[in-house]
Amino acid sequence: MRIHSDVPSGVTVNQILGRPVCPSCGETMFAAVETHFLGRGRISNRWSCEACDHQFQTSMELPFAECC
């Protein structure tokens, strides 16, 4: 699984739960404000930190298995 962010640095992801940490204040995010399924296993999430109101976006690519 690859995690990408439009924030140049500072976004870390909890490897077990897949929850990002706010790059501004370090608060762990629990639910994305918006989720977009972009096809072929690509997912984009928009996050808004309740602690500091910072907004950022992450995207991830899940392994795509061809059907039989």
MIKERO-339909 format. One record per residue (C-alpha): residue in one letter; x, y, z. Coordinates in steps of 0.25 Angstrom, whole numbers, plus 5000, padded with zeros to 4 digits. Example, Ala and Ser with C-alpha at 12.3 -4.5 7.8 and 13.67 -1.06 7.14 Angstrom:
// MIKERO-339909
<"a" <5049 4982 5031>>
<"s" <5055 4996 5029>>
// end
This chain:
// MIKERO-339909
<"m" <5000 5000 5000>>
<"r" <5005 5014 4996>>
<"i" <5001 5026 5003>>
<"h" <5002 5040 4996>>
<"s" <4999 5054 5001>>
<"d" <4998 5068 4995>>
<"v" <5005 5072 5008>>
<"p" <5020 5072 5005>>
<"s" <5024 5066 5018>>
<"g" <5019 5063 5032>>
<"v" <5007 5054 5029>>
<"t" <5010 5040 5036>>
<"v" <5000 5029 5035>>
<"n" <4997 5019 5046>>
<"q" <5002 5006 5040>>
<"i" <4991 4997 5047>>
<"l" <4979 5006 5046>>
<"g" <4983 5014 5034>>
<"r" <4979 5027 5041>>
<"p" <4988 5040 5037>>
<"v" <4993 5050 5047>>
<"c" <4990 5065 5045>>
<"p" <5003 5071 5039>>
<"s" <5000 5084 5046>>
<"c" <4998 5079 5061>>
<"g" <5000 5064 5061>>
<"e" <4986 5060 5065>>
<"t" <4981 5046 5060>>
<"m" <4970 5047 5050>>
<"f" <4958 5037 5051>>
<"a" <4949 5039 5039>>
<"a" <4951 5046 5026>>
<"v" <4942 5058 5022>>
<"e" <4941 5053 5008>>
<"t" <4945 5040 5001>>
<"h" <4946 5038 4986>>
<"f" <4948 5025 4979>>
<"l" <4956 5027 4967>>
<"g" <4956 5014 4961>>
<"r" <4966 5002 4960>>
<"g" <4968 5002 4975>>
<"r" <4971 5017 4976>>
<"i" <4965 5025 4988>>
<"s" <4966 5039 4992>>
<"n" <4962 5045 5005>>
<"r" <4960 5059 5010>>
<"w" <4963 5062 5025>>
<"s" <4960 5073 5034>>
<"c" <4966 5074 5048>>
<"e" <4957 5076 5059>>
<"a" <4968 5081 5068>>
<"c" <4974 5092 5059>>
<"d" <4965 5093 5046>>
<"h" <4976 5089 5037>>
<"q" <4971 5082 5024>>
<"f" <4979 5072 5016>>
<"q" <4977 5061 5006>>
<"t" <4983 5047 5005>>
<"s" <4982 5037 4994>>
<"m" <4985 5022 4994>>
<"e" <4986 5011 4984>>
<"l" <4981 4997 4988>>
<"p" <4986 4985 4981>>
<"f" <4977 4982 4969>>
<"a" <4974 4968 4965>>
<"e" <4969 4964 4952>>
<"c" <4957 4955 4952>>
<"c" <4958 4941 4947>>
// end
